Amino acid sequence: MSIDYSEIRRGFYTALPLYLGFIPLSLILGTQAHQMGQAPLTAYLMTALNFAGGSEFAAVSLWSAAPPVLLITLTTFLINSRHIIMGASLAPYIRQESGLRVFFIYYVMCDECWALSMQDIQRRAAQKLGFSFWFHMGVGLSLWAMWSLTCGVGALIGSQLGDMNRYGFAMALPATFIGLSVAMRPREQYSRYLPIALSFIAAALTTIYIDRIYAVGAGAIVGLSCAYCQQVLKERHQAQQARAEVHAASATAAQAAPESAAPVSQAAPCVAPTPAAQDKE
């Protein structure tokens, strides 16, 4: 398996602007993990093995001297359920990849890596090119390394950093997601905005009336359900159109066909004489 270093560099340079959001947030996460009693190695492994920032913040907020493991596991699953949707949307473009490469593709796939890879897929499609494995790895590995290492550093020097939330760094991640969402907005077929809008409303209502921990899961379920219903209705409409076209084609063919067969000659048929008639003759 040859390594395409040019594609890795391209992925690395593409991901560089995201460091402005990743570094302060990862330091905040490491500081919070330190305040909850986690060791720097534990904080590093938490981010290195579970590359999903939202669930890590939730796990740290639930951490205690006797952490509720079942609650943390359920919360992490609900928050990370969005990766199921992202993985399904990426799957059609990586069918040609082998099993081990698919494992690494999904292992480094965070929200930002997925968004940048999908944008790159759209750009390369215009050039008749497919999914770039090494570009994806360049983006994913650089973000993964920066996030986990910075979190470990934050846990190591957490006592010196204090409460970093007072500097307003927590706004960096929402700002990053807003920028990525705007860049990936549908350019046409405005009906595609409906799942996004309903997902946003469901997440907002869940945050206000239930708990923000379940907001991501609620938004994902509502958005996915809406997109599924839209696809079902679209396929039914296409099937009806196909049946109508077949019916119209059949009617046209029937009209074009001759109304009756060619006329049969009215002359008397030629019948061979019987043996009796031959005797009379």
C-alpha atoms as a printed R data frame, in Angstrom:
    type eleno elety resid chain resno       x       y       z
1   ATOM     1    CA   MET     A     1   0.000   0.000   0.000
2   ATOM     2    CA   SER     A     2   1.787   3.117  -1.233
3   ATOM     3    CA   ILE     A     3   1.416   6.301   0.780
4   ATOM     4    CA   ASP     A     4   0.411   9.468  -1.051
5   ATOM     5    CA   TYR     A     5   2.256  12.109   0.952
6   ATOM     6    CA   SER     A     6   0.964  14.938  -1.222
7   ATOM     7    CA   GLU     A     7  -2.643  14.051  -0.305
8   ATOM     8    CA   ILE     A     8  -1.686  13.758   3.374
9   ATOM     9    CA   ARG     A     9  -0.131  17.234   3.269
10  ATOM    10    CA   ARG     A    10  -3.207  18.586   1.496
11  ATOM    11    CA   GLY     A    11  -5.427  17.142   4.233
12  ATOM    12    CA   PHE     A    12  -3.150  18.557   6.945
13  ATOM    13    CA   TYR     A    13  -3.174  22.059   5.461
14  ATOM    14    CA   THR     A    14  -6.956  21.897   5.001
15  ATOM    15    CA   ALA     A    15  -7.410  21.040   8.683
16  ATOM    16    CA   LEU     A    16  -5.057  23.743  10.003
17  ATOM    17    CA   PRO     A    17  -7.724  26.474  10.425
18  ATOM    18    CA   LEU     A    18  -9.688  24.139  12.708
19  ATOM    19    CA   TYR     A    19  -6.832  24.199  15.214
20  ATOM    20    CA   LEU     A    20  -8.089  27.635  16.330
21  ATOM    21    CA   GLY     A    21 -11.102  25.860  17.807
22  ATOM    22    CA   PHE     A    22  -9.539  22.549  18.731
23  ATOM    23    CA   ILE     A    23  -6.636  23.760  20.881
24  ATOM    24    CA   PRO     A    24  -8.528  25.967  23.388
25  ATOM    25    CA   LEU     A    25 -11.415  23.510  23.690
26  ATOM    26    CA   SER     A    26  -9.106  20.576  24.245
27  ATOM    27    CA   LEU     A    27  -7.256  22.540  26.923
28  ATOM    28    CA   ILE     A    28 -10.598  23.279  28.597
29  ATOM    29    CA   LEU     A    29 -11.510  19.585  28.460
30  ATOM    30    CA   GLY     A    30  -8.159  18.580  29.959
31  ATOM    31    CA   THR     A    31  -8.496  21.200  32.687
32  ATOM    32    CA   GLN     A    32 -11.986  19.974  33.590
33  ATOM    33    CA   ALA     A    33 -10.767  16.370  33.622
34  ATOM    34    CA   HIS     A    34  -7.965  17.406  36.008
35  ATOM    35    CA   GLN     A    35 -10.465  19.161  38.278
36  ATOM    36    CA   MET     A    36 -12.577  15.978  38.351
37  ATOM    37    CA   GLY     A    37  -9.582  13.976  39.526
38  ATOM    38    CA   GLN     A    38  -8.443  12.373  36.267
39  ATOM    39    CA   ALA     A    39  -4.748  11.823  35.659
40  ATOM    40    CA   PRO     A    40  -3.135  13.284  32.501
41  ATOM    41    CA   LEU     A    41  -2.744   9.779  31.034
42  ATOM    42    CA   THR     A    42  -6.429   9.014  31.666
43  ATOM    43    CA   ALA     A    43  -7.480  12.258  30.011
44  ATOM    44    CA   TYR     A    44  -5.253  11.534  27.028
45  ATOM    45    CA   LEU     A    45  -6.581   7.984  26.604
46  ATOM    46    CA   MET     A    46 -10.174   9.185  26.935
47  ATOM    47    CA   THR     A    47  -9.734  11.490  23.945
48  ATOM    48    CA   ALA     A    48  -7.442   9.198  21.966
49  ATOM    49    CA   LEU     A    49  -9.743   6.171  22.189
50  ATOM    50    CA   ASN     A    50 -13.020   8.074  21.886
51  ATOM    51    CA   PHE     A    51 -12.435  10.793  19.304
52  ATOM    52    CA   ALA     A    52 -15.681  12.725  19.869
53  ATOM    53    CA   GLY     A    53 -15.487  15.928  21.860
54  ATOM    54    CA   GLY     A    54 -19.143  16.326  22.810
55  ATOM    55    CA   SER     A    55 -19.381  12.964  24.550
56  ATOM    56    CA   GLU     A    56 -16.059  13.577  26.327
57  ATOM    57    CA   PHE     A    57 -17.312  16.839  27.831
58  ATOM    58    CA   ALA     A    58 -20.464  15.023  28.958
59  ATOM    59    CA   ALA     A    59 -18.438  12.172  30.486
60  ATOM    60    CA   VAL     A    60 -16.208  14.609  32.380
61  ATOM    61    CA   SER     A    61 -19.216  16.511  33.710
62  ATOM    62    CA   LEU     A    62 -20.650  13.216  35.033
63  ATOM    63    CA   TRP     A    63 -17.329  12.048  36.471
64  ATOM    64    CA   SER     A    64 -17.052  11.616  40.225
65  ATOM    65    CA   ALA     A    65 -15.164   9.613  42.827
66  ATOM    66    CA   ALA     A    66 -17.509   6.716  41.966
67  ATOM    67    CA   PRO     A    67 -18.404   7.454  38.351
68  ATOM    68    CA   PRO     A    68 -21.820   6.194  37.182
69  ATOM    69    CA   VAL     A    69 -20.442   3.975  34.450
70  ATOM    70    CA   LEU     A    70 -23.829   2.944  33.005
71  ATOM    71    CA   LEU     A    71 -25.057   6.548  32.789
72  ATOM    72    CA   ILE     A    72 -21.789   7.699  31.207
73  ATOM    73    CA   THR     A    73 -21.945   4.843  28.686
74  ATOM    74    CA   LEU     A    74 -25.560   5.600  27.723
75  ATOM    75    CA   THR     A    75 -24.908   9.332  27.470
76  ATOM    76    CA   THR     A    76 -21.824   8.775  25.345
77  ATOM    77    CA   PHE     A    77 -23.756   6.486  23.010
78  ATOM    78    CA   LEU     A    78 -26.607   8.977  22.581
79  ATOM    79    CA   ILE     A    79 -24.253  11.853  21.837
80  ATOM    80    CA   ASN     A    80 -22.105   9.770  19.493
81  ATOM    81    CA   SER     A    81 -25.137   8.365  17.658
82  ATOM    82    CA   ARG     A    82 -24.648  11.097  15.062
83  ATOM    83    CA   HIS     A    83 -21.604   9.142  13.861
84  ATOM    84    CA   ILE     A    84 -23.974   6.412  12.659
85  ATOM    85    CA   ILE     A    85 -25.566   8.910  10.295
86  ATOM    86    CA   MET     A    86 -22.230  10.346   9.184
87  ATOM    87    CA   GLY     A    87 -20.804   6.875   8.615
88  ATOM    88    CA   ALA     A    88 -23.832   5.839   6.556
89  ATOM    89    CA   SER     A    89 -23.542   8.950   4.374
90  ATOM    90    CA   LEU     A    90 -19.839   8.285   3.782
91  ATOM    91    CA   ALA     A    91 -20.250   4.550   3.099
92  ATOM    92    CA   PRO     A    92 -21.231   4.785  -0.621
93  ATOM    93    CA   TYR     A    93 -17.982   6.600  -1.413
94  ATOM    94    CA   ILE     A    94 -15.619   4.108   0.257
95  ATOM    95    CA   ARG     A    95 -16.947   0.820  -1.135
96  ATOM    96    CA   GLN     A    96 -13.682   0.227  -2.963
97  ATOM    97    CA   GLU     A    97 -11.641   0.444   0.266
98  ATOM    98    CA   SER     A    98 -10.404  -2.670   2.069
99  ATOM    99    CA   GLY     A    99 -11.455  -3.653   5.571
100 ATOM   100    CA   LEU     A   100  -8.404  -2.279   7.401
101 ATOM   101    CA   ARG     A   101  -8.543   1.038   5.562
102 ATOM   102    CA   VAL     A   102 -12.258   1.329   6.337
103 ATOM   103    CA   PHE     A   103 -11.432   0.839  10.032
104 ATOM   104    CA   PHE     A   104  -8.953   3.734   9.979
105 ATOM   105    CA   ILE     A   105 -11.363   5.911   7.965
106 ATOM   106    CA   TYR     A   106 -14.023   5.603  10.638
107 ATOM   107    CA   TYR     A   107 -11.616   5.671  13.566
108 ATOM   108    CA   VAL     A   108 -10.388   9.213  12.772
109 ATOM   109    CA   MET     A   109 -13.784  10.415  11.522
110 ATOM   110    CA   CYS     A   110 -14.962  13.247  13.731
111 ATOM   111    CA   ASP     A   111 -17.532  15.848  12.725
112 ATOM   112    CA   GLU     A   112 -14.947  18.196  11.212
113 ATOM   113    CA   CYS     A   113 -13.078  15.419   9.391
114 ATOM   114    CA   TRP     A   114 -16.341  14.098   7.947
115 ATOM   115    CA   ALA     A   115 -17.403  17.565   6.781
116 ATOM   116    CA   LEU     A   116 -14.071  18.310   5.091
117 ATOM   117    CA   SER     A   117 -13.988  14.885   3.422
118 ATOM   118    CA   MET     A   118 -17.532  15.283   2.084
119 ATOM   119    CA   GLN     A   119 -16.620  18.698   0.678
120 ATOM   120    CA   ASP     A   120 -13.532  17.178  -0.933
121 ATOM   121    CA   ILE     A   121 -15.622  14.345  -2.410
122 ATOM   122    CA   GLN     A   122 -17.919  16.889  -4.042
123 ATOM   123    CA   ARG     A   123 -14.980  18.827  -5.489
124 ATOM   124    CA   ARG     A   124 -13.261  15.688  -6.780
125 ATOM   125    CA   ALA     A   125 -16.516  14.420  -8.313
126 ATOM   126    CA   ALA     A   126 -16.419  17.371 -10.709
127 ATOM   127    CA   GLN     A   127 -13.001  16.099 -11.833
128 ATOM   128    CA   LYS     A   128 -14.243  12.508 -12.216
129 ATOM   129    CA   LEU     A   129 -12.249  11.443  -9.153
130 ATOM   130    CA   GLY     A   130 -13.357   9.419  -6.161
131 ATOM   131    CA   PHE     A   131 -12.768   9.425  -2.430
132 ATOM   132    CA   SER     A   132  -9.211  10.307  -1.359
133 ATOM   133    CA   PHE     A   133  -8.191   7.984   1.465
134 ATOM   134    CA   TRP     A   134  -4.938   9.800   2.198
135 ATOM   135    CA   PHE     A   135  -6.584  13.228   2.248
136 ATOM   136    CA   HIS     A   136  -9.089  11.887   4.788
137 ATOM   137    CA   MET     A   137  -6.279  10.439   6.891
138 ATOM   138    CA   GLY     A   138  -4.299  13.691   6.668
139 ATOM   139    CA   VAL     A   139  -7.278  15.590   8.072
140 ATOM   140    CA   GLY     A   140  -8.294  12.970  10.631
141 ATOM   141    CA   LEU     A   141  -4.873  12.097  12.021
142 ATOM   142    CA   SER     A   142  -3.820  15.725  12.414
143 ATOM   143    CA   LEU     A   143  -7.033  16.613  14.281
144 ATOM   144    CA   TRP     A   144  -6.912  13.421  16.362
145 ATOM   145    CA   ALA     A   145  -3.294  13.972  17.422
146 ATOM   146    CA   MET     A   146  -3.844  17.650  18.237
147 ATOM   147    CA   TRP     A   147  -7.032  16.985  20.236
148 ATOM   148    CA   SER     A   148  -5.709  14.119  22.365
149 ATOM   149    CA   LEU     A   149  -2.265  15.597  23.034
150 ATOM   150    CA   THR     A   150  -3.634  19.020  23.930
151 ATOM   151    CA   CYS     A   151  -6.173  17.431  26.276
152 ATOM   152    CA   GLY     A   152  -3.359  15.559  28.020
153 ATOM   153    CA   VAL     A   153  -1.405  18.815  28.343
154 ATOM   154    CA   GLY     A   154  -4.473  20.547  29.742
155 ATOM   155    CA   ALA     A   155  -4.846  17.845  32.391
156 ATOM   156    CA   LEU     A   156  -1.119  18.070  33.170
157 ATOM   157    CA   ILE     A   157  -1.088  21.823  33.771
158 ATOM   158    CA   GLY     A   158  -4.726  22.181  34.770
159 ATOM   159    CA   SER     A   159  -3.914  23.661  38.151
160 ATOM   160    CA   GLN     A   160  -1.957  26.498  36.520
161 ATOM   161    CA   LEU     A   161  -4.580  27.226  33.855
162 ATOM   162    CA   GLY     A   162  -7.537  27.567  36.224
163 ATOM   163    CA   ASP     A   163 -11.019  28.001  34.782
164 ATOM   164    CA   MET     A   164 -10.487  28.683  31.071
165 ATOM   165    CA   ASN     A   165 -14.195  29.085  30.400
166 ATOM   166    CA   ARG     A   166 -13.977  32.656  31.666
167 ATOM   167    CA   TYR     A   167 -12.049  33.578  28.511
168 ATOM   168    CA   GLY     A   168 -14.952  32.590  26.246
169 ATOM   169    CA   PHE     A   169 -13.053  29.832  24.446
170 ATOM   170    CA   ALA     A   170 -16.098  27.544  24.650
171 ATOM   171    CA   MET     A   171 -17.614  29.469  21.745
172 ATOM   172    CA   ALA     A   172 -14.902  28.183  19.407
173 ATOM   173    CA   LEU     A   173 -16.500  24.789  18.765
174 ATOM   174    CA   PRO     A   174 -20.031  26.055  18.009
175 ATOM   175    CA   ALA     A   175 -18.500  28.661  15.698
176 ATOM   176    CA   THR     A   176 -16.582  25.891  13.904
177 ATOM   177    CA   PHE     A   177 -19.741  23.823  13.414
178 ATOM   178    CA   ILE     A   178 -21.669  26.841  12.150
179 ATOM   179    CA   GLY     A   179 -18.961  27.531   9.578
180 ATOM   180    CA   LEU     A   180 -18.897  23.913   8.411
181 ATOM   181    CA   SER     A   181 -22.708  23.783   8.220
182 ATOM   182    CA   VAL     A   182 -22.844  26.919   6.093
183 ATOM   183    CA   ALA     A   183 -20.178  25.528   3.763
184 ATOM   184    CA   MET     A   184 -22.142  22.271   3.336
185 ATOM   185    CA   ARG     A   185 -25.607  23.830   2.965
186 ATOM   186    CA   PRO     A   186 -27.728  22.503   0.076
187 ATOM   187    CA   ARG     A   187 -27.213  24.616  -3.027
188 ATOM   188    CA   GLU     A   188 -30.500  23.556  -4.595
189 ATOM   189    CA   GLN     A   189 -33.616  21.541  -3.758
190 ATOM   190    CA   TYR     A   190 -34.570  23.604  -0.729
191 ATOM   191    CA   SER     A   191 -36.682  20.755   0.603
192 ATOM   192    CA   ARG     A   192 -33.412  19.357   1.940
193 ATOM   193    CA   TYR     A   193 -33.429  22.122   4.552
194 ATOM   194    CA   LEU     A   194 -36.459  20.565   6.251
195 ATOM   195    CA   PRO     A   195 -34.543  17.749   8.071
196 ATOM   196    CA   ILE     A   196 -31.957  20.315   9.182
197 ATOM   197    CA   ALA     A   197 -34.620  22.688  10.513
198 ATOM   198    CA   LEU     A   198 -36.560  19.938  12.320
199 ATOM   199    CA   SER     A   199 -33.344  18.533  13.786
200 ATOM   200    CA   PHE     A   200 -32.442  21.984  15.108
201 ATOM   201    CA   ILE     A   201 -35.906  22.486  16.612
202 ATOM   202    CA   ALA     A   202 -35.881  19.040  18.256
203 ATOM   203    CA   ALA     A   203 -32.420  19.614  19.749
204 ATOM   204    CA   ALA     A   204 -33.411  23.073  21.012
205 ATOM   205    CA   LEU     A   205 -36.655  21.864  22.608
206 ATOM   206    CA   THR     A   206 -34.850  18.914  24.202
207 ATOM   207    CA   THR     A   207 -32.251  21.252  25.664
208 ATOM   208    CA   ILE     A   208 -34.894  23.603  27.073
209 ATOM   209    CA   TYR     A   209 -37.475  21.147  28.391
210 ATOM   210    CA   ILE     A   210 -35.554  17.892  29.043
211 ATOM   211    CA   ASP     A   211 -31.738  17.936  29.237
212 ATOM   212    CA   ARG     A   212 -29.004  19.117  26.898
213 ATOM   213    CA   ILE     A   213 -27.315  15.722  27.218
214 ATOM   214    CA   TYR     A   214 -30.052  14.192  25.046
215 ATOM   215    CA   ALA     A   215 -30.237  17.077  22.563
216 ATOM   216    CA   VAL     A   216 -27.857  15.557  20.006
217 ATOM   217    CA   GLY     A   217 -29.629  12.201  20.038
218 ATOM   218    CA   ALA     A   218 -33.069  13.824  19.689
219 ATOM   219    CA   GLY     A   219 -31.902  16.037  16.837
220 ATOM   220    CA   ALA     A   220 -30.310  13.096  15.045
221 ATOM   221    CA   ILE     A   221 -33.413  10.902  15.365
222 ATOM   222    CA   VAL     A   222 -35.823  13.615  14.186
223 ATOM   223    CA   GLY     A   223 -33.588  14.726  11.310
224 ATOM   224    CA   LEU     A   224 -32.960  11.170  10.156
225 ATOM   225    CA   SER     A   225 -36.661  10.294  10.357
226 ATOM   226    CA   CYS     A   226 -37.582  13.348   8.293
227 ATOM   227    CA   ALA     A   227 -34.927  12.564   5.686
228 ATOM   228    CA   TYR     A   228 -36.157   8.940   5.517
229 ATOM   229    CA   CYS     A   229 -39.774  10.032   4.995
230 ATOM   230    CA   GLN     A   230 -38.675  12.466   2.297
231 ATOM   231    CA   GLN     A   231 -36.782   9.691   0.509
232 ATOM   232    CA   VAL     A   232 -39.762   7.304   0.706
233 ATOM   233    CA   LEU     A   233 -42.110   9.943  -0.717
234 ATOM   234    CA   LYS     A   234 -39.590  10.775  -3.433
235 ATOM   235    CA   GLU     A   235 -39.251   7.120  -4.466
236 ATOM   236    CA   ARG     A   236 -43.046   6.698  -4.526
237 ATOM   237    CA   HIS     A   237 -43.403   9.791  -6.690
238 ATOM   238    CA   GLN     A   238 -40.724   8.511  -9.058
239 ATOM   239    CA   ALA     A   239 -42.445   5.106  -9.224
240 ATOM   240    CA   GLN     A   240 -45.774   6.765 -10.081
241 ATOM   241    CA   GLN     A   241 -44.094   8.824 -12.785
242 ATOM   242    CA   ALA     A   242 -42.455   5.695 -14.215
243 ATOM   243    CA   ARG     A   243 -45.801   3.851 -14.310
244 ATOM   244    CA   ALA     A   244 -47.465   6.853 -15.965
245 ATOM   245    CA   GLU     A   245 -44.713   6.986 -18.599
246 ATOM   246    CA   VAL     A   246 -45.052   3.255 -19.297
247 ATOM   247    CA   HIS     A   247 -48.836   3.614 -19.606
248 ATOM   248    CA   ALA     A   248 -48.471   6.570 -21.974
249 ATOM   249    CA   ALA     A   249 -45.925   4.698 -24.078
250 ATOM   250    CA   SER     A   250 -48.242   1.684 -24.310
251 ATOM   251    CA   ALA     A   251 -51.160   3.881 -25.388
252 ATOM   252    CA   THR     A   252 -49.043   5.582 -28.031
253 ATOM   253    CA   ALA     A   253 -47.857   2.242 -29.370
254 ATOM   254    CA   ALA     A   254 -51.436   0.947 -29.565
255 ATOM   255    CA   GLN     A   255 -52.548   3.996 -31.549
256 ATOM   256    CA   ALA     A   256 -49.625   3.710 -33.932
257 ATOM   257    CA   ALA     A   257 -50.357   0.046 -34.683
258 ATOM   258    CA   PRO     A   258 -52.670  -0.747 -37.695
259 ATOM   259    CA   GLU     A   259 -56.312  -0.799 -36.678
260 ATOM   260    CA   SER     A   260 -56.957  -4.122 -38.381
261 ATOM   261    CA   ALA     A   261 -55.019  -6.823 -40.070
262 ATOM   262    CA   ALA     A   262 -54.465  -6.756 -43.854
263 ATOM   263    CA   PRO     A   263 -57.744  -7.615 -45.799
264 ATOM   264    CA   VAL     A   264 -58.156 -11.233 -46.767
265 ATOM   265    CA   SER     A   265 -58.936 -12.033 -50.432
266 ATOM   266    CA   GLN     A   266 -62.680 -12.670 -50.995
267 ATOM   267    CA   ALA     A   267 -62.057 -15.070 -53.865
268 ATOM   268    CA   ALA     A   268 -63.318 -18.589 -53.482
269 ATOM   269    CA   PRO     A   269 -60.718 -20.884 -52.149
270 ATOM   270    CA   CYS     A   270 -59.142 -23.344 -54.467
271 ATOM   271    CA   VAL     A   271 -60.301 -26.775 -53.364
272 ATOM   272    CA   ALA     A   272 -58.848 -29.927 -54.770
273 ATOM   273    CA   PRO     A   273 -61.505 -32.086 -56.550
274 ATOM   274    CA   THR     A   274 -62.761 -35.120 -54.705
275 ATOM   275    CA   PRO     A   275 -62.291 -38.673 -56.117
276 ATOM   276    CA   ALA     A   276 -66.060 -38.843 -56.962
277 ATOM   277    CA   ALA     A   277 -65.884 -35.729 -59.086
278 ATOM   278    CA   GLN     A   278 -62.887 -37.113 -60.887
279 ATOM   279    CA   ASP     A   279 -64.838 -40.323 -61.773
280 ATOM   280    CA   LYS     A   280 -67.732 -38.311 -63.239
281 ATOM   281    CA   GLU     A   281 -65.387 -36.479 -65.430
